[in-house]
Amino acid sequence: MAYLKIDGSYILDIDQHTGNQRLLKEVVRMADSLGILTIAEQVRTEAEWLKLQELGLGGVTGLITKDKISKI
């Protein structure tokens, strides 16, 4: 499966930056239409993870781990 990694500079405080939210929403939409999975790098907080989930990203890397996510 093809994937597209989203640089952590776009992820930092994504829950607060509406400009980056709009950009990521469109990137995810385009990637989905091409069958490409989107992965966010350097996810640091629960708030970022929740916003990325809302935006439809397919996966994350960073300090938010499977163990932490299972507790949310």
trRosetta pair geometry for C-beta under 8 A, 3 or more apart (Angstrom, degrees):
i j d omega theta_ij theta_ji phi_ij phi_ji
1 35 7.8 -122 -149 152 85 91
1 37 5.8 46 144 -7 121 122
2 34 7.8 -55 81 125 137 103
2 35 6.9 82 45 108 108 83
2 36 4.7 -54 103 -115 106 84
2 37 7.0 163 94 21 51 78
3 36 6.3 145 -114 -175 24 79
3 37 4.3 -33 -108 71 88 95
3 38 7.1 163 -163 -86 77 17
3 39 5.5 28 174 -9 124 114
3 58 7.5 -125 -130 74 102 135
3 59 7.7 -23 -146 36 136 128
4 27 7.4 -141 116 168 143 108
4 31 5.2 -117 24 -114 137 136
4 36 5.2 52 -15 150 106 126
4 37 7.2 177 23 86 68 46
4 38 5.2 -25 69 -108 96 67
4 39 7.1 170 83 24 44 74
5 38 8.0 141 -100 -162 19 55
5 39 5.0 -33 -106 74 66 100
5 40 7.8 135 -161 -105 62 11
5 41 5.5 45 -180 -40 107 112
5 61 7.9 -12 -138 13 111 127
6 10 5.5 -88 170 69 101 129
6 11 6.4 117 115 -55 108 102
6 24 6.6 43 -139 -121 155 103
6 27 6.9 114 -96 114 116 152
6 38 6.1 35 -29 -176 111 100
6 39 6.8 -171 14 86 79 43
6 40 4.8 -26 61 -107 115 60
6 41 6.4 -164 80 11 56 80
6 57 7.1 -80 11 -122 139 131
7 10 5.5 92 73 6 78 98
7 11 7.5 -152 108 -5 43 96
7 41 6.0 -30 -139 47 26 124
7 42 8.0 7 171 20 47 120
8 11 5.0 -62 -145 39 47 116
8 12 6.4 64 158 -41 76 89
8 40 7.8 97 -96 172 56 74
8 41 4.5 -82 -53 103 84 93
8 42 2.8 26 -114 38 131 138
8 43 7.9 -134 -120 -44 89 40
8 62 7.2 127 -108 -87 117 123
9 12 6.3 -27 -146 6 31 115
10 14 7.1 45 142 -88 62 109
10 20 5.2 168 -166 -151 75 117
10 23 6.9 -108 -151 94 124 130
10 24 6.5 144 153 -69 123 107
11 14 5.3 -48 -157 -36 43 123
11 20 7.9 -167 -74 162 20 141
11 40 5.0 120 -99 -174 131 110
11 41 6.5 -162 -4 70 147 54
11 42 5.6 153 67 78 136 87
11 43 5.9 -96 172 -85 140 63
11 44 7.9 132 125 2 110 86
11 48 6.1 67 170 -169 89 129
11 52 7.2 5 -135 -76 99 127
11 62 7.8 -153 123 -49 154 153
12 42 7.3 -19 -62 115 80 121
12 44 7.4 28 -114 13 66 127
12 48 7.8 -45 -129 -106 20 139
13 16 4.7 -38 170 40 99 111
13 17 5.7 89 110 -18 91 106
13 48 7.2 -79 -88 -85 15 105
14 17 5.9 -68 -127 46 34 99
14 20 5.5 -109 -123 108 77 126
14 21 6.3 123 -179 -75 83 77
14 24 7.0 14 -148 -5 129 155
14 40 8.0 -60 -22 -147 160 144
14 48 5.2 89 38 -137 100 83
14 51 5.1 -177 109 97 100 138
14 52 6.4 63 89 -61 152 84
14 55 7.9 -74 158 -12 132 147
15 45 7.6 -80 1 87 133 122
15 47 4.1 -56 -23 150 167 102
15 48 5.7 -111 -23 -82 102 46
15 50 7.1 43 -96 68 122 93
15 51 4.2 -163 -90 -35 74 143
17 20 4.2 37 110 22 119 111
17 21 6.4 164 97 -19 63 86
18 21 5.1 -51 -145 35 38 119
18 22 6.4 41 156 -21 68 99
19 22 6.0 -53 -153 32 29 108
19 23 6.5 28 150 -16 63 108
20 23 5.4 -52 -145 39 36 115
20 24 6.1 34 158 -17 69 107
21 24 6.0 -57 -144 40 27 106
21 25 6.3 32 155 -24 63 107
21 51 6.9 -84 -107 175 109 120
21 55 6.5 -143 -154 -88 76 129
22 25 5.7 -53 -148 32 29 114
22 26 6.7 24 156 -13 62 106
23 26 6.1 -64 -158 38 29 106
23 27 6.3 27 151 -18 67 109
24 27 5.4 -52 -142 38 36 113
24 28 6.1 38 158 -20 68 105
24 52 7.6 -77 157 -120 152 73
24 55 5.3 19 115 172 115 153
24 57 7.2 -37 174 -62 119 110
25 28 5.9 -54 -148 37 27 111
25 29 6.4 30 151 -22 62 107
25 55 5.3 -113 -84 -149 73 98
25 56 7.5 84 -129 29 64 110
26 29 5.4 -50 -145 34 33 115
26 30 6.4 30 157 -16 66 104
27 30 6.0 -57 -149 39 29 107
27 31 6.1 26 155 -17 65 110
27 38 6.7 113 124 -115 99 143
28 31 5.8 -56 -142 41 29 110
28 32 6.1 33 157 -23 65 107
28 38 5.1 -92 -108 11 76 159
28 55 5.9 153 -7 148 157 90
28 56 4.7 129 160 84 147 108
28 57 6.0 -103 -100 -78 126 58
29 32 5.9 -55 -148 35 25 112
29 33 6.6 25 154 -20 60 107
29 56 7.9 76 -63 72 60 148
30 33 5.8 -56 -152 33 31 112
30 34 6.7 14 154 -5 64 109
31 34 5.9 -70 -153 46 33 102
31 36 4.0 -93 -166 79 86 103
31 37 7.3 -71 153 65 123 4
31 38 4.9 112 81 -55 162 103
32 35 7.6 41 -173 -73 32 23
32 36 7.4 -94 -59 55 23 65
32 38 7.8 -52 -50 -11 76 110
32 56 7.2 -29 -56 145 138 134
37 58 4.1 -100 -162 78 88 162
37 59 6.5 34 161 3 116 110
38 56 7.7 66 50 113 129 78
38 57 4.8 -96 102 -137 108 74
38 58 5.2 125 53 14 59 95
38 59 7.5 178 98 33 46 72
39 57 7.0 116 -110 177 19 106
39 58 6.3 -55 -70 74 63 89
39 59 4.2 -20 -113 75 89 100
39 60 6.8 179 -165 -82 71 20
39 61 6.5 45 164 -14 110 97
40 43 5.4 72 111 -58 114 108
40 48 7.9 -167 142 155 148 106
40 52 5.1 -76 -8 -137 159 147
40 57 5.0 19 -26 176 107 162
40 59 7.3 -170 24 96 67 50
40 60 4.9 -16 64 -113 95 76
40 61 7.2 -164 95 27 52 66
40 62 7.7 -40 117 -10 86 124
41 60 7.9 166 -85 -161 18 57
41 61 5.1 -12 -123 60 58 109
41 62 6.5 122 174 -55 44 100
42 61 6.9 8 -33 93 36 84
42 62 4.5 104 -149 -97 18 120
42 63 7.9 26 -161 -3 50 83
43 48 5.2 -175 -152 111 82 123
43 49 5.4 86 173 -77 134 81
43 52 6.6 -73 -108 -1 129 155
43 60 4.3 -15 1 -169 147 125
43 61 6.8 135 13 71 92 34
43 62 3.9 174 45 44 57 141
43 63 7.0 -133 94 44 59 67
43 64 4.6 -48 109 22 110 120
44 48 6.1 66 49 21 66 149
44 62 5.8 -92 -63 163 51 135
44 63 5.1 42 -128 37 55 122
44 64 7.1 -180 -132 -28 3 91
45 48 4.7 102 58 4 82 99
45 49 7.0 -145 98 -3 46 87
45 64 7.4 -30 63 -61 9 114
46 49 5.5 -56 -148 39 34 113
46 50 6.2 34 155 -20 68 106
46 64 7.1 139 -84 -108 48 121
46 68 7.7 -130 -82 156 91 112
46 72 5.9 167 -140 -108 114 127
47 50 5.9 -53 -145 36 29 110
47 51 6.4 27 156 -16 63 107
48 51 5.9 -60 -150 38 30 108
48 52 6.2 28 154 -18 66 109
48 64 7.5 -150 77 -28 103 140
49 52 5.8 -57 -146 38 29 111
49 53 6.3 33 154 -22 64 106
49 60 6.2 -35 -119 -62 89 172
49 64 4.8 158 -69 -143 134 170
49 69 6.9 -143 179 -103 152 95
49 72 7.4 -138 98 -60 136 171
50 53 5.6 -52 -149 34 31 115
50 54 6.5 35 151 -20 63 105
50 72 7.6 -154 -70 178 99 144
51 54 5.5 -53 -151 36 34 115
51 55 6.3 29 151 -16 66 107
52 55 5.6 -56 -145 41 33 110
52 57 4.5 -37 176 30 95 131
52 60 6.3 99 105 -80 156 118
53 56 7.8 56 176 -65 29 21
53 57 7.1 -74 -80 48 31 84
57 60 6.9 79 115 -65 129 81
60 64 5.9 -7 122 76 141 118
63 68 7.9 27 139 8 67 163
64 68 5.4 -123 -153 84 59 133
64 69 6.2 77 166 -60 97 92
65 68 5.0 95 51 11 70 100
65 69 6.9 -133 99 -6 35 91
66 69 5.7 -56 -142 37 30 112
66 70 6.3 33 159 -24 64 105
67 70 6.0 -54 -151 30 27 111
67 71 7.1 22 153 -16 59 106
68 71 6.0 -63 -160 33 35 109
68 72 7.1 42 146 -32 66 100
69 72 5.6 -47 -156 17 41 116
